[in-house]
Amino acid sequence: MAMGALANERCLSEGGASVITATLEEDIVLGLLAPRVRLVEDELMERFSAKRHVVREALAQLESVGLIERKRNIGAMVKAFSMDEVVHLYEMRELLEAEAMRKIPLPLDPKALKELERIQAGHDTAIQHQDPRSIFRTNQEFHRLLFAQCGNAFLSQSIEEFARRTHAIRFGALMSRERQLQSQKEHHELLALLAQGARERLIRLTLEHLVPPRDHYLKAQEALQP
């Protein structure tokens, strides 16, 4: 096969794997793929009309960010967390996100604030239409831009990575209508605090925003204890 053809095939493979990865990531955070659910290659090949090596690349991407795990004689499955792991992951998120809020220049630059408001308008619409995938995507976009305002690319990247690792923890809370509306309310409060420059309240609300998904998962784990 010519070098150009090989390069094209590689690009198609990587692009296809990225699409599969993004879709399965959404399935996990929306609870369509619950913790410990197996991801069978043949089923994924049929669902996405993809070749085996593309599916395997997608699974490798999901494993690399901690969303799935591979077990001997079982294969790939959605990551399930122990109670200690949940607590420790959220401790890291609290440390990182609080530090980002301490670094953001306040009051926030009007241009950045306007862009956050634009994204939040999309989040509001998604909630109004009860579109779970759009809720997830606009929520991700909102927080990505928010934490980017800290001015430290490594810090904002770390925040995003740890948030991604908790997708399988957050699924129950994200699908709750009550939690969707509460999250929406908190986003608007965050915007107001950014405009006002109220840093301590901003930090406190940022940390409170993390609590419901964590506690929802921990309660579910407690219920499963013998």
Salt bridges, closest charged atoms under 4 A:
GLU14 OE2 - ARG10 NE 3.00
GLU25 OE1 - ARG164 NH2 2.87
GLU25 OE2 - HIS167 NE2 2.88
GLU26 OE1 - ARG133 NH1 2.77
GLU26 OE2 - ARG137 NE 2.61
ASP27 OD2 - ARG47 NH1 2.87
ASP27 OD1 - ARG133 NH2 2.50
GLU41 OE1 - ARG52 NH1 2.91
GLU41 OE1 - ARG56 NE 3.05
ASP42 OD1 - ARG52 NH2 2.71
GLU63 OE1 - ARG70 NE 2.85
GLU69 OE1 - LYS79 NZ 3.75
GLU85 OE2 - LYS79 NZ 3.77
GLU94 OE2 - ARG214 NH1 3.45
GLU97 OE2 - ARG93 NH2 3.19
GLU99 OE1 - ARG102 NH1 3.48
GLU99 OE2 - LYS103 NZ 3.66
GLU115 OE2 - ARG118 NH2 2.63
ASP124 OD2 - HIS188 NE2 3.02
GLU141 OE2 - ARG118 NH2 3.48
GLU160 OE2 - ARG144 NE 3.02
GLU186 OE1 - ARG179 NH2 3.32
GLU186 OE1 - HIS209 ND1 2.34
GLU189 OE2 - LYS185 NZ 2.58
ASP215 OD1 - ARG214 NE 2.92
